[in-house]
Amino acid sequence: QWHESHKFCSGCGNITTMKLAGWRRDCDLCEKEHYPRVDTVVIMLVTFGEYCLIGRGAHFKEGFYSCLAGYVESGETFEDAAKRELFEEAGIEGDEVEYVMSQPWPFPSTLMVGMRMKAKSQELKLDTHEIEDAIWVHKDDIKAVLEGKEGYNFKLPSTIAIARNLLEVWVGK
């Protein structure tokens, strides 16, 4: 998709050619190098004692929940973005934000930055334009669902998702 939309140099208009196995396009005329855009997203494991907050977007499959996430705005730190997104989506103030891990995600051109933070309260004020639902879940219940146990009213992301990795680190798996 990126190759289709970047066939021509933004500097001089000349045709660009693929380099570095598709990770870059070069202009042979002005020698400008072109790289794909990467949009940064913070994805947050929000905890309050032994509970974590998981939410579901309107596009999620029925019953699936995940960690809250949102795009980092230009000039914003990861920590500030995590606090802002938590407040915008769930109406909760966060504190003690820390980086945990990251994951490139190609759909579309995203770098997921996994953060962990503590919530100052559990009182939810959801922005239903952002997320459809959110729930606080005890660590033991998260662990049980991660281990494949049945009978819970929520499902969690698959093993390829950073959200699952954040949850697994939290429960000590």
ABEGO torsion letter per residue (X at the ends): XAAAAAABBAAAGBBBBBBGGGABBBBAAAGBBBBBBBBBBBBBBBBBEABBBBBBBAABBBGBBBBBBBBBBBGBBAAAAAAAAAAAAAGBBBBGBBBABBBBBAOBGBBBBBBBBBBABABBBBBAAABABBBBBBAAAAAAAAAGBBGBABBBBBAABAAAAAAAAAAGX
